[in-house]
Amino acid sequence: MIRIDAMWLAVDPIDMRAGPERLLARVVQVFGAAQGHHGYLFANARGTRIKLLVHDGFGVWCAARRLNAGHFTWARVAAGAPGALELGRAQFDALVLGLPWQRLPELQCITRA
């Protein structure tokens, strides 16, 4: 198994034709370096495809996922804000399934209105 200690979500969309080298160049551009055991998530502009780049300490792994219907819930940030957000494990798991990962804290508790 590949160990991932931190997961980062790239806010700006990227062309899904990008391979590992181009994704790695984007990581270095945004973060200054690709850290070992960190994962970096990218999406296309429509939010129907994502790619995950993981630095395992020796090299990089690249995986892709596509939704046949709907789209991934992606972060929207204001202009001038950082180009990446850190994700927790539960947020990552929800995101790759196409669930509303940004609403996880409010979905943890069921209340009566």
LINKA-V122668 format. One line per field, one symbol per residue. phi: phi as a letter, one per 30 degrees, with the letter a starting at -180 (. if undefined). psi: psi as a letter, one per 40 degrees, with the letter a starting at -180 (. if undefined). burial: 1 if it has 16 or more other ideal C-beta (glycine too) atoms within 10 Angstrom, else 0. Layout:
# LINKA-V122668
phi: ???
psi: ???
burial: ???
This chain:
# LINKA-V122668
phi: .ddbdbbbcddddbddddceddddddddddcjacddiccbcbbdddicbbbccbccjbabcbbbbbcdbiaddcdbbdeidedabdcdddddededdicdddceedddbcbcd
psi: ihhhdihhhhdhiiheehadddddddddddedihihfiihhiiidefeiiihhhheedaiihiiihhdiaiihiihiiheiieiihiidddddddeeeigdeedddedhhih.
burial: 00010011111001010100001101100110010001111111000111111110000001001000000111100000000110100011011101001000000000000
